[in-house]
Amino acid sequence: LPISNPAAANTVAWAAIFYNTLIFAFDVFKAGHTGSSLLPDEISVNGMFLSYVYAGVLTCLVSTQSLKNLSRVTSVLVMGLFATFAGLLLPGLSNVYDTASVLTSTPPLLPNEELGSGLLRMTPVVVSALGFQNIVPTITRFLDYDRQKVTIALTIGTLLPLLMYMAWTITVLGGGIDASSSAVGGLFTCFSLVTVTGSSLGTTMSLSEEFEIILGGLGVTSSKEKNGISKENKDSGFSLPSVAAPIGMGLIIAQVFSSDITETIGIAGAFGSPILYGFIPVLMVLMQQQRQQR
């Protein structure tokens, strides 16, 4: 979006901040409570307290490391995600005796009122799966604004989760997963931790990218450029204020929604995603067309 239209640029930035902060609040809450559940019975630590500890570690990591080092960390997390998911999926698929029947069998029908209410509750969460777009600006910057590399990264990054979800669905519906198994429970916990850690790191980097510009314009940080990040500084890290500000906001939201943290995902999917990935792109296209006509 041209910088000559600061109002539109600010709308995009704040819509992204709104969406990403809700996702981060969910991630940091889950990280703390999952860590609390793994502690021995003799050690009782409040999950919200561990969420604050995790947020502090994340602040130190993102504010002190370069973008290249952060990319290495995310790569390790992605490998861990694939390893744990494969440990769950591959044995499960081998236990599915008839994959074709899983795909062709008629699912049990629900009463219309239950189906309708279930779809309404599910839709915002499904829409929030578009959260992979949070990190697009950072990926573009890291890949040196190479259109071909960015296209390949986004295409593969979008296709893989879809294939993983389809395979997981077949495995679960086919009875290949034994939820009572301790090995399955351990792998699933590891998978959850890796997923939440990777998601929180990605959203933190995306939020810090926005706050680096906002705080730089206010003179709080030494922004490389008033209106953006230059290609020459694509490997530079994030300042402490630009990292601490969004993480602090996320912790406040996590505390507010601590009774039902999934509400943050619902709000992000119901409002953040349609605005950020629906209304704003259409508005940008219309503005560009009007500019071309003039």
C-alpha positions in Angstrom: 0.0 0.0 0.0 1.5 3.4 -1.0 2.9 5.3 2.0 1.3 8.4 0.5 -2.0 7.2 2.1 -1.0 7.1 5.8 -4.6 6.6 7.0 -5.0 3.4 5.0 -1.6 2.2 6.1 -2.5 2.8 9.7 -5.8 0.9 9.3 -3.9 -2.1 8.0 -1.3 -1.9 10.8 -3.9 -1.6 13.7 -6.1 -4.3 12.2 -3.0 -6.6 12.2 -2.1 -5.6 15.7 -5.7 -6.3 16.9 -5.7 -9.8 15.3 -2.1 -10.8 16.2 -2.5 -9.7 19.8 -5.5 -11.9 20.3 -3.7 -14.9 18.8 -0.6 -14.2 21.0 -2.8 -14.0 24.1 -4.1 -17.5 23.4 -0.6 -18.8 22.7 1.0 -17.4 25.9 -1.9 -18.6 28.0 -1.7 -22.1 26.6 2.1 -22.2 27.0 1.9 -21.4 30.7 -0.9 -23.8 31.5 0.6 -26.6 29.5 3.9 -26.1 31.3 2.0 -26.1 34.6 0.3 -29.4 33.8 3.7 -31.1 33.1 5.1 -30.3 36.6 5.1 -33.0 39.2 2.3 -33.1 41.7 4.7 -32.0 44.5 5.4 -28.8 42.6 2.3 -26.6 42.1 2.8 -23.5 40.0 0.0 -21.4 38.7 -0.3 -21.6 34.9 -0.8 -17.8 34.6 2.4 -17.2 36.5 4.3 -19.5 34.0 2.7 -17.5 31.2 4.3 -14.4 32.5 7.7 -16.2 32.8 7.3 -17.5 29.2 6.5 -14.0 28.0 9.7 -12.7 29.7 11.8 -15.3 28.0 10.2 -14.5 24.7 10.8 -10.8 25.2 14.5 -11.4 25.8 14.8 -13.7 22.8 13.1 -11.5 20.2 14.7 -8.2 21.5 18.3 -9.5 21.5 18.5 -11.7 18.5 18.8 -10.8 14.8 16.1 -11.8 12.3 18.4 -14.5 10.9 18.9 -16.1 14.3 15.2 -15.9 15.0 14.6 -17.6 11.7 16.9 -20.4 12.8 14.9 -20.8 16.0 11.7 -21.0 14.1 13.3 -23.6 11.7 14.1 -25.8 14.8 10.5 -25.4 16.0 9.2 -26.4 12.6 11.3 -29.5 12.5 10.1 -30.4 16.0 6.5 -29.9 14.9 7.0 -32.2 12.0 8.8 -34.8 14.1 6.1 -34.9 16.8 3.3 -34.8 14.3 4.8 -37.7 12.3 5.2 -39.6 15.5 1.4 -39.3 16.0 0.3 -39.6 12.4 2.4 -42.4 10.9 1.6 -45.1 13.5 -2.0 -43.9 13.5 -2.3 -44.2 9.7 -0.9 -47.7 9.8 -3.7 -48.7 12.2 -6.4 -47.5 9.8 -7.5 -50.7 8.1 -9.7 -49.2 5.4 -8.9 -45.6 4.4 -11.4 -45.6 1.6 -14.3 -46.4 3.9 -13.3 -43.4 6.1 -13.6 -41.1 3.0 -16.8 -42.6 1.7 -18.8 -43.4 4.8 -21.7 -41.2 5.7 -21.1 -39.3 8.9 -23.7 -39.4 11.7 -26.3 -36.7 11.2 -26.9 -34.1 14.0 -30.2 -32.4 14.8 -30.5 -29.2 12.8 -30.4 -27.0 15.9 -27.2 -28.6 17.1 -25.6 -28.4 13.6 -26.4 -24.7 13.2 -25.1 -23.7 16.6 -22.0 -25.9 16.1 -21.2 -24.2 12.8 -21.6 -20.7 14.3 -19.2 -21.6 17.1 -16.8 -23.3 14.8 -16.6 -20.7 12.0 -14.5 -18.0 13.8 -12.0 -20.6 14.9 -11.7 -22.0 11.3 -11.4 -18.5 9.9 -8.6 -17.7 12.4 -6.6 -20.5 10.7 -5.6 -17.7 8.2 -3.2 -16.6 10.9 -0.3 -17.9 8.8 -0.6 -14.6 7.0 0.6 -12.8 10.2 4.2 -13.4 9.4 4.1 -12.6 5.6 5.7 -9.1 6.0 8.6 -10.6 8.0 9.0 -13.5 5.6 9.1 -11.0 2.7 11.7 -8.9 4.4 13.9 -11.9 5.3 13.7 -13.3 1.7 15.1 -9.9 0.5 11.8 -9.0 -1.2 12.3 -11.7 -3.9 8.9 -12.3 -5.4 9.6 -15.9 -6.5 11.0 -17.0 -3.2 8.1 -15.4 -1.3 5.6 -17.1 -3.6 7.2 -20.5 -3.1 7.4 -20.1 0.7 3.7 -19.0 1.0 2.4 -21.7 -1.4 4.2 -24.5 0.4 3.5 -23.1 3.8 -0.2 -22.9 3.0 -0.4 -26.4 1.4 1.4 -28.4 4.0 -1.0 -27.6 7.0 -4.0 -28.5 4.8 -2.5 -31.9 3.9 -1.5 -32.5 7.5 -5.0 -31.7 8.7 -6.6 -34.0 6.1 -4.3 -36.9 7.1 -5.0 -36.3 10.8 -8.7 -36.3 10.2 -8.6 -39.6 8.3 -6.4 -41.1 11.1 -8.8 -40.0 13.9 -12.0 -40.9 12.1 -10.5 -44.3 11.1 -9.7 -45.2 14.7 -6.0 -45.1 14.3 -5.3 -43.0 17.4 -5.5 -44.5 20.8 -6.0 -41.5 23.1 -5.6 -43.6 26.2 -2.0 -44.5 25.3 0.6 -42.7 27.4 3.0 -42.5 24.4 0.3 -40.7 22.4 -0.4 -38.3 25.2 3.3 -37.5 25.6 3.7 -36.8 21.9 0.6 -34.8 21.7 1.8 -32.6 24.6 5.2 -32.1 22.9 3.3 -31.2 19.7 1.2 -28.7 21.5 4.1 -27.0 23.1 6.1 -26.8 19.9 3.0 -25.4 18.0 2.2 -22.8 20.6 5.9 -21.7 20.9 6.2 -21.4 17.1 3.0 -19.5 16.9 3.8 -17.1 19.7 7.2 -16.4 18.3 5.8 -15.7 14.8 3.1 -13.3 16.1 5.6 -11.6 18.4 7.9 -10.9 15.4 4.9 -9.7 13.3 3.7 -7.4 16.1 7.2 -6.1 16.8 7.5 -5.2 13.1 4.5 -3.0 13.4 5.5 -1.4 16.7 9.0 -0.7 15.4 7.5 1.6 12.9 4.9 3.1 15.3 7.3 3.8 18.1 9.9 4.9 15.6 7.5 7.6 14.3 6.9 8.7 17.9 10.7 8.9 18.6 10.6 6.1 21.2 12.9 3.8 19.2 15.6 4.5 16.6 13.6 3.3 13.6 15.7 2.7 10.5 13.1 4.5 8.4 10.1 6.5 9.5 7.7 4.7 7.3 9.2 1.2 7.1 12.2 -1.1 7.2 14.8 -0.8 4.4 16.2 -3.7 2.5 19.7 -3.0 3.9 18.5 -3.6 7.4 16.4 -6.7 6.7 18.6 -8.8 9.2 18.5 -6.3 12.0 16.6 -7.3 15.2 13.8 -5.6 17.1 14.2 -3.0 19.9 13.1 -3.8 23.4 10.2 -1.3 23.5 8.8 -2.7 20.2 8.8 -6.2 21.6 7.7 -5.5 25.2 4.7 -3.3 24.2 2.8 -6.0 22.2 3.7 -8.8 24.7 2.4 -6.7 27.6 -0.8 -6.1 25.7 -1.1 -9.8 25.0 -0.6 -10.7 28.7 -3.4 -8.3 29.7 -5.8 -9.8 27.3 -4.8 -13.3 28.4 -5.6 -12.3 32.0 -8.9 -10.8 31.0 -10.0 -13.9 29.1 -8.4 -16.5 31.5 -11.8 -18.0 32.3 -12.2 -19.0 28.6 -9.2 -18.3 26.6 -10.7 -19.7 23.4 -12.8 -16.5 23.2 -9.7 -14.7 21.9 -9.6 -17.1 18.9 -13.3 -16.6 18.4 -13.0 -12.8 18.4 -9.9 -12.9 16.1 -11.8 -15.1 13.7 -15.1 -13.3 13.8 -13.7 -9.7 13.5 -9.9 -9.7 12.9 -9.7 -12.1 10.0 -12.7 -10.6 8.0 -11.3 -7.1 8.4 -7.7 -7.9 7.8 -8.0 -10.5 5.0 -11.4 -9.6 3.6 -12.5 -5.9 3.8 -9.0 -4.3 3.7 -7.7 -6.1 0.6 -10.9 -5.3 -1.3 -10.6 -1.7 -0.2 -7.0 -1.6 -1.3 -7.9 -2.9 -4.8 -10.6 -0.3 -5.2 -8.3 2.5 -4.1 -5.6 1.4 -6.6 -8.2 1.2 -9.4 -9.4 4.7 -8.6 -5.9 6.0 -8.6 -5.2 4.4 -12.0 -8.3 5.9 -13.5 -7.3 9.4 -12.3 
